[in-house]
Amino acid sequence: MPEFILSFLTKNPLYFTLMIVGWLLLAYLAFRWVLILPLMVLENLDTKSAFQRSWELTRKKRLPLLGKLILLTLFNTVLYFLLFGAGYIIQAIFDTWVKAAALPVAVVNLIVMQLGSEILSIFSTVVAISFLFPLLNVDEKIVTQDLKPSKKLKVGFTVTATLITLLFAANGLLYFTKFDQNKPLIISHRGVSEENGVQNTLPALRATSTKLKPDYVEMDIHETKDGQFVVMHDENYRVLTGVNKRPIDLTLAQATKLTAKENGHQAKVPSFSEYLKAADQLHQKLLIEVKTTKYDSPDMLERFNKLYSATIIKHHHLIHSLDYNAVSTLKKLNPKLTVYYIQPYNFSYPNSVADGFSMEYSTLNDDFVIQAHLNNKPVFTWDMDEEDSIMRMLYYGVDGLITDDVQLARSVSKDYMNKTNYADQVLNFVAFNFS
């Protein structure tokens, strides 16, 4: 579940309670229907019958079975801790006293950890399945009698295991040497950092740009009633200004008279033209989010392109949008524009005309980043403000960090890129791959 959705749910007692109840219900159903697949395979039952039979069998012996599965989980967890703990301690010893051999030992360490985790996973699966056999009308000898490995199977297993080991070795070497990994861009989310101003306003832009010097400042624009563009993230002015109006309900002149208040600061709502001019004077690059709604005028993107594309291209600003239609339309209107596609959830890697992606961090994984990089498309991620989450994104190899804490993101990034302590890198690998 994306972090921003989880955060919203946990802040509301009713939603939080419903979420917990839902998870417990799903866990209960998963346990009661755990025999469905074995029943369909071993007893040749149809789907409906397998559901009914699994429900009946787990009702009779659910407590003993549940107890065994819990004990297996605890035992397996202890083995994982022993494996990873031993690897970390061994690596720390070599990092401290035998530095010349630290890198090759780190690579071997990672191979052992990955192979060990696979073996433990297979072991726990086999044991869990063995717990299910007493509930089924199947003779274990019938199931296992033809499983004696042939010579060809042994050769195939050896070749496969060797290739997997070599793959793990190559992956470890690339990981520890950070091959082809560039220092990520630091991007101030909505132009603020550590609540140093009101989001998307000129005073915050100037304070953030002059004092913190981020690579980019991310900001948001909406269309106004008279077809102009105002700097505002929300689809209603109410939260920041107290005025219960949408951007499309007010003209630009009316919108820029509003005073936004946040974090003990206040500032006027700016027009996009004002904001863009101020950024150019500061030599500050922008990441411009084009917000769209069903109320926008049909030619909004055409006017945006006509008014601002030349300046955006000249000063190397970037654009991104949650609306894929806006992304594709802007690329058609002006292929020279650099436009990223915002994704709040990582379902799969999309085929896209976008020049890159802005992804919510909690569902992002290294597979997505690898696929994007294979297609020469950068990946920005938003918006993480804790060291652990920033470190995870760095481990995935993202190209930009959109954050509310510029100084923290820069510090963590610098430490990560310069780190030579392989033990900590082993710990990161374990945390981000087996958690």
C-alpha positions in Angstrom: 0.0 0.0 0.0 1.5 3.4 -0.9 2.8 5.3 2.1 0.7 8.4 1.4 -2.5 6.3 1.4 -1.4 4.4 4.5 -0.7 7.7 6.3 -4.1 9.0 5.4 -5.8 5.9 6.7 -3.9 5.8 10.0 -4.9 9.4 10.8 -8.6 8.5 10.8 -9.7 6.2 13.6 -12.5 4.7 11.6 -10.5 4.1 8.5 -7.6 2.7 10.6 -10.0 0.3 12.4 -11.5 -0.9 9.1 -8.0 -1.4 7.6 -6.9 -3.6 10.6 -10.2 -5.6 10.5 -9.7 -6.1 6.7 -6.2 -7.3 7.1 -7.2 -9.8 9.8 -10.1 -11.0 7.7 -7.8 -11.6 4.7 -5.3 -13.5 6.9 -8.1 -15.7 8.3 -9.4 -16.5 4.8 -5.9 -17.2 3.5 -5.4 -19.7 6.3 -8.8 -21.4 5.8 -8.3 -21.7 2.1 -4.6 -22.8 2.3 -5.5 -26.3 1.0 -7.3 -25.2 -2.2 -4.3 -25.7 -4.6 -3.2 -29.1 -3.1 -6.8 -30.3 -3.2 -7.2 -29.3 -6.9 -3.8 -30.9 -7.8 -3.7 -34.1 -5.6 -7.5 -34.9 -5.4 -8.5 -33.4 -8.8 -11.3 -31.3 -7.3 -12.9 -28.5 -9.1 -12.5 -25.0 -7.8 -15.8 -24.7 -5.9 -15.3 -28.1 -4.3 -11.7 -27.3 -3.3 -12.9 -24.1 -1.6 -15.5 -26.0 0.4 -13.3 -28.9 1.2 -10.4 -26.6 2.4 -12.8 -24.7 4.7 -14.1 -28.0 6.2 -10.6 -29.5 6.7 -9.1 -26.4 8.3 -12.1 -26.1 10.7 -11.4 -29.6 12.2 -7.7 -29.1 12.9 -7.1 -25.4 12.5 -5.4 -24.8 15.9 -2.7 -27.5 15.6 -2.0 -26.5 12.0 -1.9 -22.8 12.8 0.4 -23.5 15.7 2.8 -25.5 13.5 2.9 -22.8 10.9 3.6 -20.1 13.6 6.5 -22.2 15.0 7.9 -22.7 11.5 7.8 -19.0 10.9 9.6 -18.2 14.1 12.2 -20.9 13.5 12.8 -19.7 10.0 13.1 -16.1 11.2 15.8 -17.2 13.7 17.7 -18.9 11.0 17.5 -15.8 8.8 18.9 -13.6 11.6 21.7 -16.1 12.2 22.6 -16.1 8.5 22.5 -12.4 8.1 24.0 -11.6 11.5 27.0 -13.9 10.9 27.6 -12.3 7.4 27.5 -8.8 8.9 29.9 -9.7 11.7 32.4 -11.4 9.3 32.3 -8.4 6.9 32.8 -5.9 9.8 35.9 -7.9 10.8 37.4 -7.8 7.3 36.5 -4.1 6.9 38.4 -3.3 10.1 41.4 -5.5 10.1 41.8 -7.0 6.6 40.8 -4.1 4.3 42.7 -5.5 1.3 40.3 -8.5 1.2 37.2 -6.6 2.2 35.7 -6.3 -1.3 36.0 -9.9 -2.4 34.8 -11.1 1.0 31.8 -8.8 0.6 30.9 -10.3 -2.8 31.3 -13.9 -1.4 29.2 -12.8 1.6 26.4 -11.6 -0.6 26.5 -14.8 -2.6 26.2 -16.9 0.6 23.4 -14.7 1.9 21.4 -14.9 -1.3 21.9 -18.7 -1.8 21.2 -19.3 1.9 18.0 -17.3 1.8 16.8 -19.3 -1.2 17.6 -22.6 0.6 15.8 -21.5 3.7 12.8 -20.4 1.6 12.7 -23.9 -0.1 13.1 -25.6 3.3 10.2 -23.7 4.9 8.0 -24.3 1.9 8.6 -28.1 2.0 8.1 -28.3 5.7 4.9 -26.2 5.5 3.6 -28.6 2.7 4.4 -31.6 4.9 2.1 -30.1 7.6 -0.8 -30.2 5.1 -0.5 -33.9 4.1 -2.2 -35.3 7.2 -5.3 -33.2 6.3 -5.5 -34.7 2.8 -6.5 -38.2 1.7 -3.2 -38.7 -0.1 -0.5 -41.2 0.6 2.9 -39.3 0.8 4.7 -42.3 -0.8 2.5 -41.9 -3.9 3.5 -38.3 -4.2 7.2 -38.8 -3.5 8.0 -42.2 -5.1 8.9 -40.8 -8.5 11.0 -37.9 -7.2 14.4 -39.7 -7.2 16.6 -37.4 -9.3 18.0 -38.7 -12.6 21.5 -38.1 -13.9 20.2 -35.4 -16.4 18.3 -33.7 -13.5 21.5 -33.6 -11.4 23.5 -32.1 -14.3 20.8 -29.6 -15.0 20.6 -28.7 -11.3 24.4 -28.2 -11.2 24.5 -26.0 -14.3 21.6 -23.9 -13.0 23.1 -23.5 -9.5 26.4 -22.4 -11.1 24.7 -19.8 -13.3 22.7 -18.5 -10.4 25.9 -18.2 -8.3 27.7 -16.3 -11.1 24.7 -14.0 -11.4 24.7 -13.3 -7.7 28.5 -12.6 -7.9 28.1 -10.2 -10.8 25.2 -8.5 -9.0 27.3 -8.2 -5.8 30.3 -6.7 -7.6 28.1 -4.1 -9.4 26.4 -3.3 -6.1 29.5 -2.8 -4.0 31.3 -0.8 -6.7 28.2 1.3 -7.5 28.9 0.8 -11.2 27.3 3.4 -13.4 25.4 5.0 -10.6 25.3 8.8 -10.6 24.6 11.1 -7.7 20.9 11.7 -7.6 19.4 15.2 -8.1 18.0 16.8 -5.0 14.6 18.3 -5.6 12.7 20.5 -3.1 9.1 19.4 -2.9 6.7 22.3 -3.5 9.6 24.7 -3.0 10.0 24.2 0.7 12.4 22.4 3.1 11.8 21.7 6.8 8.8 24.0 6.8 10.8 27.1 5.9 7.8 28.8 4.2 4.5 28.4 2.6 4.5 25.8 -0.2 4.4 27.1 -3.8 5.1 30.7 -2.9 7.8 33.2 -3.9 9.3 33.8 -0.4 9.7 30.0 0.1 11.2 29.7 -3.4 13.8 32.4 -2.7 14.6 31.0 0.8 15.0 27.5 -0.4 16.9 28.4 -3.6 19.4 30.8 -2.1 20.2 29.0 1.2 19.9 25.3 0.2 20.5 25.4 -3.6 18.6 22.3 -4.6 19.1 21.0 -8.2 15.4 21.5 -8.9 12.4 23.0 -7.1 9.2 21.1 -7.7 6.0 23.2 -7.9 2.4 22.9 -9.1 0.1 24.9 -11.4 -3.6 25.0 -12.1 -5.6 26.8 -14.8 -7.7 29.8 -13.6 -11.1 31.0 -14.6 -9.7 33.4 -17.2 -7.4 30.8 -18.8 -4.2 31.9 -17.0 -2.1 29.8 -14.6 -1.8 30.0 -10.8 0.8 28.3 -8.6 -1.2 26.0 -6.3 -1.1 22.3 -5.4 -4.6 21.6 -4.1 -7.8 21.6 -6.1 -9.3 24.1 -3.6 -7.8 27.2 -2.0 -9.6 26.4 1.3 -6.7 24.6 3.1 -4.1 27.3 2.6 -6.2 30.4 2.2 -9.5 29.7 3.9 -11.4 30.5 0.7 -13.6 27.7 -0.4 -13.0 28.1 -4.2 -11.4 26.0 -6.8 -8.6 27.5 -9.0 -11.0 27.4 -12.0 -13.6 29.4 -10.0 -11.4 32.5 -9.7 -9.5 34.7 -12.2 -5.8 35.0 -11.9 -6.2 38.6 -10.5 -8.6 37.3 -7.8 -6.3 34.3 -7.0 -3.2 36.3 -6.5 -4.9 38.5 -3.9 -5.3 35.5 -1.6 -2.9 35.0 1.3 -1.7 31.5 1.9 -0.7 30.5 5.5 1.3 27.5 6.5 4.0 26.5 9.1 3.8 29.9 10.8 4.4 31.7 7.6 2.2 33.6 5.2 2.6 34.8 1.6 0.5 35.8 -1.4 -0.6 33.1 -3.9 1.6 33.7 -7.0 0.9 33.5 -10.7 3.0 31.0 -12.7 4.5 33.8 -14.7 5.7 35.5 -11.5 7.1 32.2 -10.1 8.8 31.3 -13.4 10.4 34.8 -13.7 11.7 34.6 -10.1 13.1 31.2 -10.6 14.9 32.3 -13.8 16.4 35.3 -11.9 17.7 32.9 -9.2 19.0 30.5 -11.9 16.9 27.9 -10.2 15.6 25.0 -12.3 12.0 24.0 -11.8 10.1 20.7 -12.0 6.7 21.9 -13.0 3.7 19.7 -12.2 0.8 20.5 -14.6 -2.4 19.8 -12.7 -5.5 19.0 -14.7 -9.2 18.7 -13.8 -12.4 17.9 -15.7 -13.2 21.7 -15.5 -10.1 22.8 -17.6 -10.7 24.5 -20.9 -10.1 22.3 -24.0 -7.1 24.3 -25.2 -5.4 24.7 -21.8 -2.3 22.7 -22.8 -2.0 24.5 -26.1 -2.0 27.9 -24.4 0.5 26.6 -21.8 2.8 25.5 -24.5 2.5 28.8 -26.4 3.0 30.9 -23.3 5.9 29.1 -21.6 7.6 26.4 -23.7 10.3 28.7 -25.0 11.3 29.9 -21.5 11.0 26.4 -20.0 13.3 24.9 -22.7 15.8 27.9 -22.5 16.3 27.5 -18.7 16.2 23.7 -18.7 13.1 23.3 -16.6 11.3 20.0 -16.5 7.6 19.2 -16.5 5.7 16.3 -15.0 2.0 15.4 -14.7 -0.3 12.7 -13.2 -2.5 13.0 -16.3 -1.0 10.8 -19.0 -3.1 12.6 -21.6 -1.3 15.9 -20.6 2.1 14.2 -20.9 1.4 12.8 -24.4 -0.3 16.0 -25.6 2.6 18.2 -24.4 5.1 15.9 -26.1 3.1 16.2 -29.4 2.8 20.0 -29.1 6.5 20.4 -28.4 8.9 17.4 -28.6 11.7 19.5 -27.1 9.9 19.7 -23.8 11.1 17.2 -21.2 8.0 15.7 -19.7 7.8 13.0 -16.9 4.9 10.9 -16.1 3.8 10.8 -12.4 2.8 7.4 -11.0 1.3 7.2 -7.5 1.5 3.4 -7.5 3.8 0.9 -9.1 1.6 -1.7 -10.8 4.0 -2.4 -13.7 6.4 -0.7 -16.0 4.4 1.3 -18.6 5.1 1.8 -22.2 5.1 5.6 -22.4 6.1 8.6 -24.5 7.3 10.3 -21.3 10.9 11.2 -21.0 11.0 9.8 -17.4 8.9 8.9 -14.4 8.0 10.4 -11.0 7.1 7.6 -8.7 5.7 7.5 -5.2 8.5 5.9 -3.2 6.8 3.3 -1.0 5.8 1.0 -3.9 8.9 1.7 -6.1 11.3 -1.2 -6.5 14.6 -1.8 -8.3 13.0 -3.8 -11.1 11.1 -0.6 -12.2 14.2 1.5 -12.0 16.3 -1.1 -14.0 13.6 -1.2 -16.8 13.4 2.6 -16.9 17.2 2.9 -17.2 17.3 0.2 -19.9 15.0 2.5 -21.9 17.2 5.6 -21.0 14.4 7.1 -18.8 15.3 8.7 -15.5 13.3 7.9 -12.4 12.5 10.6 -9.7 10.8 9.5 -6.5 8.6 11.4 -4.0 8.4 12.3 -1.2 10.6 10.7 1.4 11.8 12.6 4.5 13.4 9.9 6.6 16.9 8.5 6.3 15.8 4.9 5.8 13.4 5.7 3.0 16.0 7.9 1.3 18.6 5.2 1.6 16.3 2.7 0.1 15.7 4.9 -3.0 19.5 5.4 -3.3 19.9 1.7 -3.2 17.4 1.3 -6.0 19.5 3.8 -8.1 16.9 6.5 -8.6 17.9 9.7 -10.4 16.1 12.3 -8.3 14.8 12.7 -4.8 11.8 14.9 -4.4 11.8 15.7 -0.7 10.6 18.1 2.0 14.1 18.0 3.7 16.7 19.0 1.2 19.6 19.0 3.7 18.8 15.5 4.9 18.5 14.1 1.4 21.8 15.7 0.3 23.6 14.4 3.4 22.3 10.9 3.1 23.1 10.9 -0.6 26.6 12.1 0.0 27.3 9.5 2.7 25.8 6.7 0.5 27.9 7.6 -2.6 31.1 7.9 -0.6 30.6 4.9 1.8 33.4 2.4 1.8 32.2 0.3 4.7 31.1 -2.9 3.1 29.4 -4.2 6.3 26.9 -1.4 6.2 26.3 -2.0 2.5 25.7 -5.7 3.3 23.2 -4.6 6.0 21.4 -2.3 3.4 21.2 -5.1 0.9 19.6 -7.4 3.5 17.2 -4.7 4.7 16.0 -3.7 1.2 15.8 -7.2 -0.3 14.6 -9.5 2.5 12.4 -7.1 4.5 
